[in-house]
Amino acid sequence: MLLMEMGVCEFLYFPTIPTKVSINEYIDLAKAYSTPQSGQFVNGILDNILKELEQAGQIQKIDRTKK
């Protein structure tokens, strides 16, 4: 549950971290600290939350400039 809350926090409050990167990081963390199936569960939940947040217009991401 904590991993998913942290993922949602990254979606909402870290505008320079792409959403796909956040999801992949939390999938890997779930696999490392729980079971391999936990990665699929976290992926499904975070993906659905992301869709809902995007529909509500709450995701505000900016492009990072490359140097």
N, C-alpha and C positions, 0 to 999 in steps of 0.2 A: 504494500500500500504506500509506503514511504517513497519508493522509487517512482511510482506514478505521480505522486504529489510533487516531487522534485521535477519531473518532466513537464508537468503543467506549469510550474513556476518558470522554467526556462522558456516555454512557449510565450508566456505573458510578459515577463520582466527582463528578458535578455534579448534585445532586438537584433544583436549581431550574430547570434547563434542560429543557424538554419534549423528549421523544424525537423528535417530528415536526420540531421546530425544528432539532435537531442534524442529522437526515437531510437536510433541505432546504438547510442551510448547506453541507454537504459535497458535495451534488450541484452546487450553484452553483460551489463552489471547483474541483471536478473539471472542469466545463465551461470555466471560465475558464483553467485552467492546463494543460489537456490537450485532448482532442477532445470534441465534443458527445456522442458515444456513451459517453464515460467517465462522464457523469452517470447514464446508465441502469445501467451496470455497478456503480457505487458504490451506487446506490439498491437494487439487487437484493441485493448483499452485505450492506449494513447492515441492510436489512429482515429478512433471514434470521437474522443474528446477533442482532438485537433479539428476534425470536420465540423463539430458543433461550434467551436470557438471561431472558426473561419466564417461560418454562416452568420454568426452574431456580430462579425466585424471586430472582434477583439484581438486578433493577431496583427501586430504592427511590426513587421520585420524590415530592416534596412540592409542594403548591400554593403558588404565590407569592401573598402577600396584596397586594391592590390598595389604594392609598392614595387 
